[in-house]
Amino acid sequence: MPAEIIDGKKISSDIKESLKERIEALGRSGKVPGLAAILVGDNPASQVYVNMKAKACEKIGINSEVYKYPRDLPEPELIKKIDELNEKKTIHGILVQFPTPEQISEEKVILAIDPKKDVDGFHPFNVGMMLAGKPTFLPCTPLGIMELLSRSGNDPSGKHVVILGRGSLVGRPLAPMLYQKTKGANATVTVCHTATKNLVSFIQQADILIAAMGRAKFVTADMVKPGVVVIDVGTNRVEDPSTKSGYRLVGDVNFDSVSQVAKAITPVPGGVGPMTIAMLLSNTVKACEMQSTT
Amino acid sequence: MPAEIIDGKKISSDIKESLKERIEALGRSGKVPGLAAILVGDNPASQVYVNMKAKACEKIGINSEVYKYPRDLPEPELIKKIDELNEKKTIHGILVQFPTPEQISEEKVILAIDPKKDVDGFHPFNVGMMLAGKPTFLPCTPLGIMELLSRSGNDPSGKHVVILGRGSLVGRPLAPMLYQKTKGANATVTVCHTATKNLVSFIQQADILIAAMGRAKFVTADMVKPGVVVIDVGTNRVEDPSTKSGYRLVGDVNFDSVSQVAKAITPVPGGVGPMTIAMLLSNTVKACEMQSTT
């Protein structure tokens, strides 16, 4: 029986609907959530991302400000702008689109953002609060993965989650988020990576498999346990002359084969991708709610 | 063949010897590392710990200051004392002995300590820096476990480490420390806990087993893979009328049986325990070195 498709577009759209209600409630007390996005340089992919985020904000009633700078912007000027946005009352969340040009240290940028406005969940203070199990901004992609699991009826509690990849955006923070004793988590978690021996023996054990290694179509049907739930975080470009751009995006999982044996699986695109933006919006609304009560 | 004993007393004593050299080097430029310990109330175990730490400091040339307060100390007074120590030039590390009486929030205490003097590695900022793989103070017990592995010739790189327990002091921070791509780490890591199903099937897979669940003698020889390396973090009191105190400490591992099949194993006491204090001293020396160069 082919797997149920975990529809990230549908789930993210449900989340955005419920955010609209919270934004309306804020509006009744005169508050509008505001997100500032900063883009340095003209990386085409970064421009696309920033525009997508801005559009997604506007659609649900978040005030979006986009600041674009040339690629030779000196680091101190960027930090000054961040300081200014930290103080700005109408802005509740700040994001700097990475990667930044080489004269700008991503670490310094992350540290410059007020943790209360760090809607990407990248500031070490917020990461530490996460690991301690305290309320904080959780990073968007891992949080989106957890929402996909919960909202598709695949609660990870008591399940064996195998994470492929230990990157700073997904695997590294996701593991502790999943082994915490909280709702939507409470899983036994294994983290695999480039140094893992007998990788397939771990993949085979997964009740829930999170593929975030960045290797196109690596996971095939013969590697997984029948009935596995698969979250495919990979976004790998492969050549495809039949498309206008000459390429298409595929995940880390061979969807065609794995979807024949899995219980449920996310597609690429349309799985994790839309969730990341939805969680950014969710963190921004949360930031506005928190800053309004203090 | 019975297991090699990983001697925490010997390894911690080697570490303290090398710390002495660094303390002497600091002394040549007029610097003496200073550690302030704060104890609120008269919990006997806490008194023992604070005294042990102070004595260990003095033995290797760290200046130790101990501040003892009655159990009804108001929280704001404790925070004021921490602020004062944050500013004090001769103090490079600050620790507050937990648990504190109920009027004092441990979270507030942790947040009050300057991250640069947080030699316990508990401040969320430092925890977040750890998860990001950036240089910071690492929490003493997990760091001690990693030193035990490296210095006993059991490098975890490429090995499957199974951690039993997700407590805030050991399992929760240790997992990301071990799956990082750094020297002395780089392991495939599984975190098990009270919600884990088929716990024994995970224990059996471990190349390195870290037992930090707090269940006396839980792990027995039949559960482990022959040749496993075992780090026993448990310190459970069991009644023993033959001792003066009426009890003795045992680990989470049945030492007598497991030591017959393991490659190497830590005893309790004399394994992880002495390492925790050695790492506190090491963090204090590091704090002094860092504060001296800035």
Interface residues (C-beta under 8 A of the other chain):
Chain A: E107 H123 P124 F125 N126 V127 G128 M129 M130 L131 A132 G133 K134 S157 G158 H160 R166 S168 R172 P173 A175 P176 Y179 Q180 K181 N186 A187 T188 V189 T190 V191 C192 H193 T194 A195 T196 K197 F202
Chain B: E107 H123 P124 F125 N126 V127 G128 M129 M130 L131 A132 G133 K134 S157 G158 H160 R166 S168 R172 P173 A175 P176 Y179 Q180 K181 N186 A187 T188 V189 T190 V191 C192 H193 T194 A195 T196 K197 F202
